[in-house]
Amino acid sequence: MARVAELITYPVKGCAGISMTETLVAETGLAHDRSFMVVSEKGVFRSQRRDPRLALIRPEVSADGERLTLTAPGADALVVEVDLVAARRDVDLFGRPFKGIDQGQAAAEWLSDVLGVAGRLVRVPPEHDRVTDGRIPGRCGYADSGSVHLLSQATLDALNRRLAEGGGRPLPMSRFRPNIVIDGWEEPHREDRARDLGIGNAELGYAKLAIRCAVTMVDQRHAVKAGPEPLRTLATYRRASAGGVAFGVKLSVTQPGKLTVGDELKVGSWSESEL
């Protein structure tokens, strides 16, 4: 029986994740997931691809969503009173134009000191209405390409066996930054074939395979690039027909609800893998 082993939200895109025992899931994903983003002075999003020190920043959002606290090693904690009414500014996410609400100069100075490069903090505006593609399209904030990322423990275990066979070290789940971790399946990559999923009283639909990028080569604990794994090994057996290497799946929320660690995962239908 497959069950939820972990739930993780990433309030600030690219920064550390926060594990939860339960959470609400809205159309845009887990509560507060990627609702904030760090951008350059020109509004271009910052990613661990070029700024791995983002992984050192731990964000926490108050239950009402009105206060964001940022902490990082060697820096005083910063409390941001979330601004939803300031003028919108242009932001760039993978070359696509969106809007963001700048969270002020104090947040900008704190981020710039921690990262060593200029950065500003923006929040998704309430009117943000971004639709992502896939078998079942969905809505999300500043996530890369889908509202929910699901990965099974069996899939990671299979990769780690291959890494061990090549003399490498096992990688933690944090390298892949999933929202939902599923345990209880013996077969790796079973999530690739799950199409209609029920967890708690929420329903999720398969959108597409999760195509992996260079962020998987960043040690999330120490915020340093530690490549070439896992991309080198994944390229030997997980090449996707559409390009890139796949590991895990992206899901869209078809029925908002509540998720709890320990919830059973119920799959309504299965299909062939798109790998």
N, C-alpha and C positions, 0 to 999 in steps of 0.2 A: 504494500500500500504506500503510495506516494504522499508525503506530507510536506508542509512548509517548514524548513529548517531555520531559515533566517529571512528577515525583512530589513532592507536597507534603503534609506532615502539620502539623497545628495542635495541638500538645500542650495548650495552654491556650486554651479557647474565646475567640474574639475577639482573641487576640494574634497576633503575627506568625507566618507559616508557615516551616517548615524544608524546604528542597529536599533530596532524597535521590537517589542514583543507583540504589538498590535498597531494597526493604523487604518485610517480610512483611505480608500482609493477612489479618486474622482475620475472624470473623463480624461484628465490630463496626467494621471498617474498617482503614485503614492503621495501622501500629504507633503507639500512643500518641495517635492522633488524638482530640482533644476529651476526653481522659481527666481533665483538670483544668478548673476553671471559677472565675471570680472572681464573688463574690456580695456583696451589701450586708450590713450587720449583721443584717438581717431574713432573709437567705437568698435574696433575689431576684437572679437572674443579672444581671450587668452585660454590656452589649453596646456595640459601636461606634455603634449607633444613637444612644445618649445619651452614651457615654464614648469618643470616638474616640481618646483617648490610649492605649487598649489596644493600638493598632497599633504603638506604640513599644516594647512589651515583647517581647523575643525569648527564647523558652524553648528549652532543650535538655534532653533526657532521656538519661540514661546507658543503655548497651546493656541492662543488666539491669533498667532501669525503677525503680531504687531511689534515684536522685538526680535532682533537677530543678534546673537552673541558670537563673536569670532575670537578664537584662541589659536596661538601658535607658539612653538618653543622659542624662548628668549624674548617674547613680546608680551606686554600687558594686554589683558583681555579688552576687547572693544565691544561696547553695546551700541547697536544701531536701532534707533526708533524708526521703524519702517515707514517710508514716505510713499504714499500712493497718489498724491495730488500734484506733485511738482511737474513741471513741463517735461514732455517726452523728448527723448533724444534719439537720433538714429544709431542703430547698432548693426553689426555685420556678423552673421553666423554662417560659416562656410560659403561666403559670397552672396548670401541672401539677405535682403534688407528687412529688419524688424525694428520695433521701438522698445525702449527701455526707460525706466524712471531712475535717474541718477540719485544715489543715496547719500551724497554730500561729500564735502572736502575731508572731514575727519576719517571717513572710511577709505577715501582715496589715498590719504597720506599713510594710513596704517598698512594698507595692502602694498603700497609702493615700497615701504620699508621692509616688509617681510619678503617680498618677491625679488627685490633688487632691481625692478623695472617699474615704469609708471603703470599704474592700474587704477581703474575706477570701478565701483560696484553699482550695478544696475539691477532693477527688479522688473519682472514681467508685469506689464500694465494689466489692470483688470479686463480691459477690452481686447487683450491679446487673443487671437483666434487662428492658431496655426494648425493646419491639417497635414499629417504625414502620410506617406504612401504605404502600399503593401496590399496583401490579399484582403485584409480588412483595414481600411484607413482609420486613423485615430487622431486625437488631439493631444498636444503636449506643450510644455513651456519651452525651455532652452535646451532640452535633451537633444542628442545628436540626430536621431532618426526614428524615434518611437517613444511611446509613453511608459512602457514597462519592459524591462529586460529580465528574462528568466533564464536560469542556468541550473542544471542538476549536478549534485555531488558526484554521480556516476560518470558524468562527462569529464569533470576535472580529474577524477581518479584515473581515468583511462589516459589522459594526457600525461599525468605524473608518472604512470608506469612507463610510458614511452621515453620520457625525459630520463628516468632512472636507467633504462636500458642503454641510453647513450652516455651514461656517466654524469648526467646533470642532477640538479637538486629539484625537489618538488616545489611547486609554486602554490601560494595560498589563494583562496577564492578572491581576495581583495584585488588581485591583479586584473580581474575582469569586471569589477565594479557592477555586479548585478543588483537588481532591486529585490528579486525573489530567488531564494535558493531552495531547491527541492531535493529531498532525500527519500530513499526507499525504493528507487528503481535500480535494478541490477544492470540493465542495458544502457550503455552510454549513448548520448545524442538522441534519446527517445523523445525529448522535447521538440526535436525537428519535425516530428510527425503529428504532434498533438495540434488539433485545430480549434476546438471549442472547449474552453476550460472553465471550471467553476471552482472557486476557492472562497470559503466562508459564504457570504451572501452576495459576493461579487462575481461577475462573469467577464472573461477575457477571451479575445479572439486572436488567432495567429495572424501576424502581419508579414513577417519575413525573417530570414536568418540574420543573426547579428554578425556583421562583417567587422573583423578586428583590425585595429590600427596600432600605431606605435606606443600608445598609452599602456598597452599590456606589457611593455618592456620596462616600465617604470616601477621600481621598488616603492610601494606605497608607504611603507614604514619610514624609510630613510629619504624619500623624495629624490632619488638619483636614478639615472638611466642605467639599466642592468641587462641590456640586450645581449645577444640576439634572440633569446628565448622570451616568450614561447612561439613567436612567429616562425622561426626557422623550422621547428618541429611540426607545427600546424600545417605548414606549407607542404609537408610530405604526405598528408592524408586528409586534409580538410579544405582543399581548394574548391571554391564555389564556381558553378558554371557561369554565373554572372560576373565573376572576378573577385579577387581577394580570398581570404580564408575565413571560414565561418566557425563560430563557437558560441552556442547559446542562441536564443531567439528573441525577437522583439514582438511584443503583444500590444494590442489596442484594448482599451476598456470599453466593453459593450454594455455593462451594467455596473454602475458604481456601487460600492458596499464597504464592508469592513473585513480586513484580513488579520489573522492572528497566527503567530507561530504555533505549529501543531495542527493547523487546519489540514484536512484531507484535500488533495488535488483530485478533482473528478474531471475526466476527459470525455466530452460528449461525442467526439468523432476523431478519427485518425486518417492520415493520408500518407502518401509517399514523401520522402524527404526531397527537398528542392536542391540539395547539394549537387 
